[in-house]
Amino acid sequence: MTEITPQIVAEHGFTPDEYDRVVTSLGRIPNLLELGIFSVMWSEHCSYKSSRIHLAKLPTSAPWVICGPGENAGVIDIGDGDAAIFKMESHNHPSFIEPYQGAATGVGGILRDVFTMGARPVANLNALRFGEIDAPKMRHLIKGVVAGIGGYGNCVGVPTVGGETNFHKAYNGNIIVNAMTVGIAKTDKIFYSAAAGIGNSVVYVGSKTGRDGIHGATMASAEFDDDSEDKRPTVQVGDPFTEKLLIEACLELMASDAIVAIQDMGAAGLTSSAVEMASKGGVGLRLDLDKVPVREERMTPYEMMLSESQERMLMVLKPGREDFAEAIFRKWELDFAIIGEVVEGGNLTLMFNGLVVGDIPLAPLADAAPKYDRPWVQTPARAALEGVVESTDVAGDLLKLVACPDLASKRWIWEQYDHMVGADTVQRPGGDAAVVRVHGSRKALAISTDCTPRYCFADPVQGGRQAVAEVWRNLVSVGAKPLAITDCMNFGNPQRPEIMGQFVGCIEGMAEACLALDFPVVSGNVSLYNETNGVGILPTPAIGGVGVIADYADQMTLAFKAEGQAIVVIGKSAGHLGQSLWLREIAGREDGPPPPVDLAAERAAGELIQQLIAGKLVDAVHDVSGGGLLVGIAAMAMSSGIGADLSMTGDTGAWFGEDQGRFIVTTGDAEAVLAKAAISGVSGMVIGKTGSSSILVAGKSAPLNRLWAAHQEALPGLLLETA
C-alpha cells in the first residue's frame, strides 16, 4: 500500500488545510485511491470552490426556465411541448497541450452533457481565443483546435453553426477553447441525474475505460509552466463514431421507461458521475470495479476511478429493465455492464478483487467541498482617453480594420465545419446569430456566442454587462425573442486578488444585464488558472445565448437587400473610442475606459428592433459591435455585394466608436421607422442609402471588391505563412 506522504498530498493539489479536512472527513488517513477521489472532486474544475459564492448572484429563473444550473445542462421551454437544452464548457488546458484531441474531446463532452438529459443535439458552437498568430506554436494551436472541432463534430453528425474567434497577445500562453451544444427534447421527457431506488442497478455504458485523461480535472485547475508539455498524457482521446452510437442508444433507451437517473462521465470520469448521482439523490452507491469494462491490462482502481476516457455514461435503471437496456446497447455495439447498486446510507463504497478498497462519505465530496471567499480588489478605473489623433483616411482605415485578425472573415475556420448536416440550419455562420429549425416545425432557435475581453479587462463590470447585452442584441437582430444564456467564465489565478476582482466585477455586470434584459443564466462552467508563469489571460466571460423565432420565414439577416434603401442607425452614438479596435489596430493603443452599457437603452433599442421586424418595416438588421458603425455597414455590404453612399458627416469616433445599444437597419420607409423610434424614445438617424459597388464615406471610396478581398484573404494568408 502506498504511503501518503506530504509530497504525494502536494502532487494531488491539496493545501495542508485541505488535506486536514480530508482526514477529518474520513476520520482516518486516506489511501491513495481515496486521496485521488478527493483530489479531483475538490479540484477547481469540479468543485468551483473559488467561484460558487459569486455564481450564486446570477439570476437563474424565469417562467420559461424548466431547469437552471446544477444539472448537466440548462433547460428552457420553447413552446408546443418542446424544450431547448444547452450548455457551454471549457477545454482550455487540454487544448493548449494537445490541440486536436483537446478541442475534439471538448466537443464530445458538451454533446454528452446535452443528450444525457434526453435531448437530440441539433447545433454546436464555439468561442475561441488565440494569441498573436506569429507567437511560438500559435499556428499549430489554431490549426489543431479548428481541425479537432471539425473532426469530432463532423463525424458525430451535429452541425457546427456559429461561434467567434479573437486574437490577443494575452492568450499567447493560454488559449481559450469553449464549446457549446444545443439540443431539443420534449418537456415531458427530460432526464435528470439524481440516483434513487435502493437496490437498483448502476450501469456503465459506452466505451471501455483506459488510462487517458487521468488527473485531467486536476490539471485543468492549475497554472501552466515551462514543463506543461509533460501533461500531455492527461488529455483525453475522443472517438466521434462511438459518440454517435452512444447518442442513438441513449435516446432509444430514453424513449422507454427504464431510466431512473443518468449522468455522463466528464471531468473526473467515473468518480464525478458516481458522486454527483448519489449526492443529488441522497443515497449511497456500491461499485464493483472488477466489472468496469477496461481496454488496458492491470488497471488499478485508482486509474479506473480517475480516468477521463471519453464516450461513457453511468445510469441507474428500474428493476427488471436491465436486459431490455442491455439489448439496446449491444445492438449499437457498445459496452454495457452492471457495475454496482444503489444502497442506503451516504457513502461511496468501492470493491475490487472482493475487498473494500475505498469507502468515502459523499457529503464532503459534493456539497460540503471547500468553498472560498477569496480576497479580491476592484479593478482601477481607467483614465479618460486623451490625445487621439483624428483619422486622415476613413476609407483606408476601414480597409485595414476588416483585414485585422479579430474582424477578418472566419470562413477559413467555419468551412472546415459541417454546418448543414441535419438539413435544419437556416442561417449559416457569418451573421449575427445562427438559426436552426426545430425539425418538423416552422419554429427555429437563434443561437449566438460573444464576449469582448478587452472591455472586461479595462472595466469588468461594464465588460460583464456588455457580454450579455451583445448576445441579446445578436439574437434580436435575427428576429428572435432572447430566452436564456449559458456562460463559460475563463479567468486567471483566483488566488491573485486582482484576478478575483475581475471575476467578481464581471459577475456583477452579467447579473445586472441578465435582470434588465429578462435573460437568465441556466447553465455554465468556470475555468480558472488560465495562466502561464504568472501571466494570465484577459478576463473572458464567454456568453452563449438562445432565443426562439416563431416562424423561421420571419428571420432577419444582415445583408443589404436592394439598392436605394435608407440606412438608419438605431440607438445613440457618442463616438466612444476607448478600448476600440480602431484605437488598437490603427492608433496602436489599448487604453481608456470601455464604452458604457446603458441597460435600459439596450432593452428599448432591442424591443424597437423586434417591433420593426414584426411590422416588416426593415429589410436588413445588424447590431453595431467591434469596429463601430462603419465596420458594421461594411459587413452588410460585403454580405450582399451592394455598396453604400453615406451622407453622414463625423469624426473618427462617429465612424469607428464602439458605443453600445445600437443597430443598423435598412428600410424602404425611413419615415415610418423614425416615427416608431420616436414613440419608443430611441434615437434614430438616416445616415445614407444603399447602392453602387463601393462604400462612399467622408469624400472617399472603399470599393467592395477590395474590402471583400482583404476581408476574406487576411486570415488564411496569416495562418498559411511558414511558422
Buried (B, 14 or more C-beta within 10 A) or exposed (E): EEEBEEEBBEEBBBEEEBBEBBEEBBEEEBBBBBBBBBBBBBBBBBBBBBBBBBBEEBBBEBEBBBBBBEBBBBBBBBEEEBBBBBBBBBBBBBBBBBBBBBBBBBBBBBBBBBBBBBBBBBBBBBBBBBBBBEBEBBBEBBBBBBBBBBBBBBBBBBBBBBBBBBBBEBBBBBBBBBBBBBBBBEBEBBBBBBBBBEEBBBBBBBBBBBBBBBBBBBBBBBBBEEEBEEBEBBBBBBBBEBBBBBBBBBBBBBEEEBBBBBBBBBBBBBBBBBBBBBBBBEBBBBBBBEBBBBBEEEBBBBBBBBBBBBBBBBBBBBEEBBEBBBEBBEEBEBBBBBBBBBBEBBBBBBBBEEEEBBBBBBBBBBEEBBEBEBEBEEBEEBEEBEEBEEBEEBBEBBBBBBBBBBBBBBBBBBEBBBBEBBEBBBBBBBBBBBBBBBEEBEBBBBBBBBBBBBBBBBBBBBBBBBBBBBBBBBBBBBBBBBBBBBBBBBBBBBBBEBBBBBBBBBBBBBBBBBBBBBBBBBBBBBBBBBBBEEBBBBBBBBBBBBBBBBEBEBBBBBBBBEBEBBBBBBBBBEBBBBBBBBBBBBBEBBBBBBBBBBBEBBBBBBEBBBBBBEEEBBBBBBBBBBBBBBBBBBBBBBBBEBBBBBEBEBBBBBBBBBBBBBBBBBBBBBEBBBEBBEEBEBBBBBBBBBBBEBBBBBEEBBBBEBBBBBBBBBBBEBBEEEE
